[in-house]
Amino acid sequence: MQIISPHYILMKDRVSTNLSIAFDKIIHKIAPYEELLEEFPDAKVTTLRENSLLMPGLINAHVHLEFSANKTDLSYGNFISWLHSVIKNREELIGDCNNLCMTEAIDKMLSSGITTFGAISSHGLDLEVCANAKQNVVYFNELIGSQATMADTLFSDFLSRLDASKTIKREGFYPAVAIHSPYSVHPILVKKALGIVKNEKLKLTAHFMESEAERKWLDSSEGDFKDFFQSLLKQNSSVSDSKEFLEYFKGYSTLFTHAVQTNDEELQTISNNNHTIIHCPISNRLLGNKTLDIQALNDKNINWIVATDGLSSNYDLNLFEEMKVSLFMHSDSPLLEFAKSLIDGVTINAAKALGLNTGEIKEGKNADMLVLDLENEPNEELAIHLILHRYNVSKVYVNGTIQKEN
């Protein structure tokens, strides 16, 4: 048992002071220090500096580690140009990103307070580093392939990667499934994968409505994707439309990433099925896509969270930076209210979306926590200040074990 005594604790609905926390892998009790010491006299005690803030560990639900070698290789500003640059540079980028490259990306996430991440794995090359990561990992094995003639081969490869991830038995590692997108996965494959997901109760995610090209292709088999699919795959029409695609996920809560091109009917379907939308503002901006309509999500009571995407469409994997960009991007949103929603989107709401017992400083929750060194006493605008200022992350705990300290 351990007792930690910060100056302040960021709770779900308030900032508390004069309280300490008794924990091992989970948070057992939150009470005044003297009360905890009396109840747990043999506990290891950590007393923090003045103006220290203990808050929930951050959750980055969507990141592609296999492309972490990218800095200047890919083309930004237009989704199709970016996609062509990914295809052109894929082999080199993957070849350049060995275990050390991916481990550095994971360690940078830890240093910025990320205690849980969702790894979207296209090839399984990141399995070893994710298995050895200090953080909790939801390991999304990605399924991709729109050609029916290749369905058996593609599904066999997907199953082998999924089975490999199931061999990882360490605490905080969760094998899961990602369906790449409605335009890139044949319905045969989607149905087979979702059968496994539902039978084994695996966590599930998919890209959805990221670009105007996707919107036009799914609606009418026209637009920028027409030349792309004809030239690369000899494919003249979309394998499914958006309504059909969403229907596959009915009754099973799913994390849909981007969703910047969704229409009202699709949003209502997402709401009716308690799906979550992952907001990746930097990625959307760099690839020339729209800004997510947060107000439309709120109006339909859709849970939304915040993630970085991968370094193929970002320059950092820091959720504080991601939240800052979003805060400025959504200039019509009430500042303090929106800042609080962003904090929730990388903590409690992200934990709920992934079905994890974390994301909140609360008795019974996993002890995934970070300590920030504030410069002075927090006030009612703390959420804004957390996003605007790069406060030092001095300690990071994952499942009660300190994994970073300075």
N, C-alpha and C positions, 0 to 999 in steps of 0.2 A: 504493500500500500504506500502511496505517496500523498503528500499534501502540498499544494501550490498556493501561494498567497500573492496574488497580483494586486496592484493598486485599484484596477477597475476590471470588471467582467462585462463583456458584451453579451447580454441575454437576448432572447427573441424580441421582447417588447420594451427593454430598458437597458440602461447601463447601471450596474450595481457596484457599490463600493463596500468596504469593510466585510467582505466575504472571502472565504477560501474554498478550495475544492479538494476533496479526498477521492483518489482514483487509483485504479490499476489499469486493466484494459478498458474498463468502463468508468464513467463518473458515478461514484457511489453516493456522495453527499455534498451539498453546497450549503455552507453554514459559516458562522464566525469561527475564526482560527482556534480560539480557546476551546470551543465545543468540539471541533474536529480532533484536536490534540488529545482531549480527554477520552474520546471514543476510540482513537487510533494512536495510542501512545508510542508505538514502535514504528510509525510511518516515517519515511524519509521526507524532510521538509525543505522546500525551495521557496525562499522569500525573494520577491522580485523588486526591481528598482522603482523609484518614484515615477509616477505617470506611465507605468506599464499597463498594457491592456491585453487581457486574455480574451480571445475570440475563437469561434469555430474554425477548424482547418478549411481551406478552400477546396472546391471540387471542380475540376476541369473535365467536363463530361465528353468532350470530343476533340481528340488530337491524333494526327497522323505522324507517328514517329519515324516511319521508314523513309520519309523525305526530308529528314532534319538536316541534310547536307546543303540544302538550297539556301543561297543568299542572293545571287545575281543571275542565276541560270534561267529562271522562268520569266515569262512576259506578263506584265500586269496591265490593267486598264480595260481589258475586254475578255469576257469569259472564254469565248471560242479561241482567241489567240493564246490565252493562258493554257487551255486544254491541249492545243497543238504543241505548245512548248513542253508540256509535261510528257507527252508521247515521244517527242523528239529526244528529250533529255532523261527519260525514265531510267534506262539502263545505267547511265553514268551516275545519276543521282543516287540510285539504290546501291550501286557499287562503291560509291564514295562514303556511304553512311554505314559504317561497320558498328559493332557493338559499342565501341568507345564513343562514337558520334551520338548514338541514341542514348547512351548512359549520361552523357553531358547534358542532353536536353531534359532528361528525367531529373537530374540533380538540380538544374536551374529551376525547374518547376518546384522542387522541394524547397529551395532557398527562398522562393517568393511566397511560400506558405501553402502550396498545393499539396494536400495530404491524400487526395484521391483523384485518379484520372481515368477517363475512358479511352482506351487505345483502339483506334480503328485500324485493324491489321489486314492489309491486302494480300500479303504474301507469307505471313508467319515468320518473317525475318526478325521481328522484334520480340518474339516469345521469350527468349532467354533473358533479355534485359528487363522485360516486364515481370518475369518470374522472380528476378533478383532485386526488383525495385523496393525501396524502403516504404513507398506509399501503398495504399490500397489501389488495386487495378481492376477495372471492369474491362475484360479483354474481348473486344468485338471482332470476331472472325468475319471478314467481309466476303459476301457473295456477289459476283459480277458476271455478266455474260448475257447478251440479248439474242444470240443465235441458237435456235432450237437444235440444230445439228450438232452443236457442241455441248448440249445440256448435260449429258451423262459424264463427260470428261470434267467439265467445270464443277459439277456437283461432287464428284469423287474427290477432286482436289480440296474443295471446301470442307468436306467431311473429314479428310485426313488432318487438315489444320485444326478443325474443331476438336477432334479426338486428341490431338497433341496437347491442346490447351487444357483439356480435362485431366491430363496427367499431373498438372501442377496442383499440389494439395496444400500449399502454404496459406496461412491466415490472410485474409484480405484480398484474395485473388479469385475473380469470378469469370469463368468462361461465358461468352455471350455471342450474339449474332448480329451482324450488320447486313442489311440489304442495301446495295449501293444506291440505287435510285430507280424510279419507274421507267426511265428511258434506257437503262443499261442492264436490266435483269429481266429475263424472259419469265412470263407468268408460271411456266412449268417449274422453274427453279424457285420462284417466290413461294409457291404453294408447298413444295417439298420442304423447304427450309422452315417455313412457319409451322409445319406439322411437328418438326423436331422441337422448335421453340416452345410450342404450347404443351407438348407432352412432357418436356423436361423443365418447364417453367424458367426458361433462360431470359435474360435481359435482352432487349431488342431495340435497334436503332436503324434509321435510314435517312439518306439525303432526300429532300423533297422540295421541288419548286425553287431552285437556287437562281435560275437565270431566265431571261426572256427567251433564249433559245430553247430551253426546256419547255416553257409555257407553249410556244408556238408548235413545237414538235408533237407534244402530247395532245394538243387540241386539234391539229390539222395536218400533221406530218409535213409541215412547212418550216420556213425560217432557216437560221444559220446551221441548225443540225442536219438539214436535208443534204447538203453537200458533204458534210462530215460523215454521215452514216453511209451515203452512197459510195464515196471514194474509199473509205476504210473497210466497210463491212458488206458492201453491195446490198444494203438494206434500204428499201424505198419508203417504208412506213414505220410508225411507232409500234412497238409490240403490245402496248397497253395505253389506256388513257388514265388521267389522274383519278377519276371516280372509281374506276375498276381497281386501280392500285390501292387506294385507301380502303376499299371494301375488304381486301385480304386481311387487314389488320383489325377488323372489327372485333371488339370484345377483348383485345389484348393491348394494354397500355404500351405505347411506343414513343421513343424520342425521335422526332423529326427535325433534322438539321436544316437551317436556313429559312425555308418557307417564305421568302420575300416576294414570290410571285403568286401566292395563294389567292384564290377568289373567295367570295363570301360563303358559297356552298361548301367549299373544302374546309374552311375554318369552322363551319358549323359541325361538319363531320368529325373534325379533330376534337372539338369541344365535347360532342356527344359521347365520344369514346375515351375521354379522359387521357388523351395523348398530351405530350409535352413538345414544345418547340424550342430548339436550341438556337440562340441568337449569337452569331459570330460577326460582329460589326466590322472588324478590320478586314477579314477575309472578303466580305461582301463589297467593301469599298475598293480593295485592291483589284478585284476581278471585274469591276465595272457593273456590279449588280445593284439592285434597289436596296433601300434601307427598310428594314423590317418595320411594319406598322404595329407598334406596341399597343397603341390605343385600340386597334381592332381586336387584338388578342384579349385585352382587358375587358372589352365590351362583351366578349363571349366567354369570359371566365376560363380562358386557356392558360394553363401553367406554362411559363416560359422561363428559361434559364440562360446562362451566359457561358460560352466556351471560346477557346482561342482558335479552333481548327489547327492545322499543322503548319510547319514552317514552309510548306510549299505555297501558302497563301497568307503568310504572316511574317513579321520580323522578330517576334518575341512570343514566348509562351507564358506570359505574365498576366494573370487575371486582373490585377489592379490596373494595368495598362489597358486591358480590354474594356474594363468598366469605364475608365476615363474617356476613351474614345466614344463609347456609347453615350455617356453623359452629355458630351458636346454634340454628338450627332443628332440626338433627339431634343432639339432646342425648344420644341413646343411643350415638352413635358414639365410639370412642376418640379423644380430642381431637387428639393429635399425628398419629396415623395418618391421621385424616380431613383435617386441615389439609394434610398432604403430598399427599393425593389431590386436594384442591381446587386446589392449585398446579399439579399435573400436568394438571388439567382445563382450565386456561387457557393451558397451554404445550404440552408434548410430546404429550399425548393429543389435544388439539384439532388440532394440526398433522397428526397421523396420520389423524384422522377426515376432514380436508379434503384429504389427500394432498399436503401442502406440505412442502418441505424446510426446515423451521424449527422453532421451539419448544424448542430445546435449544442450550446452549453446547457445541459439539462441532466438531471439525475436519470440514470439508466441508459444514456446515450454512450456510444463509443468515445473514448478519450482521444479524439482527433482534434488537436488544438494548436494554436499558434500564439506567440507573444509579440506584440508590437511595442516599440519604444516611442510613446508619444512625446511631444515637446512640452505640453502643458496639460492642464485639466480639460477633459473633453466637455463639450457643451451639446446643446440640442441638435447641432448640425454635424455631429460626429460622422455620419454616413458620408456626407460630402467630403469632409477632410480626409477620411480614410482613402477615398478614391483619388483625390487631388494630389496628396503628398506621399512621397515614397518613404514612409516610416520604416525604420530598421526592423526587420524580422529577426528577433534575437533568439527565439526558441521555436522549434516545431516538434510536436508530439504526434505520433501515429499509433493508434491502439495502445496508448499509455506509455509508449517507449519514446524517449527523446531521440530524434533522428537528425536534428540540426541545432547547433548552439554557437552563439558568438557574443 
